[in-house]
Amino acid sequence: MKKILFVCHGNICRSPMAEYIMKHLVSQNGNAEDYVIASAATSTEELGNPVYPPARRKLAEHGIACDGHHARQLTRSDYDKYDLLIGMDSYNIRNMLRMCGGDPEGKIHLLLDFTDRHGDVADPWYTGNFNATWYDCHEGCLALIRLIENEEI
């Protein structure tokens, strides 16, 4: 079983989009039972809030529901609980390393580093471009699944 935690600043846009895209993809592949997938925030700003409405709409456009999501903050114990902690941008990674006390087991990664397009997932909070965020998250999750199923990660 592979346990994956997606992380962004507030846990209302990018990390829940990645979480629910990943859940959808592994369900379509028929192996959802092989995964535990969740998301969290590095900040406390949005704790308890649902997925941001434009992000919810973008997921719904692709037939993906995100009902029941409530933003939560990353904890140090998440490092031990999950096999992979996937940040959406370099600022998330910096905060994740601080909050987890480092990364001695090499579990912390940027989502797009699994693709040929290394870098940060587009942040729709500032750009309003949820299409770009969808594309980044979808591409990153597809690449991550390939690596996991080929036992490369």
Buried (B, 14 or more C-beta within 10 A) or exposed (E): EBBBBBBBBBBBBBBBBBBBBBBBBBEEEEBBEEBBBBBBBBBEEBBEBBBBEBBBEBBEEEEBEBEEBEBBBBEEEBBEEBBBBBBBBEBBBEBBBEBBEEBEEEBBBBBBBBBEEEEBBBBBBEEEEBEBBBBBBBBBBBBBBEEBBEEEB
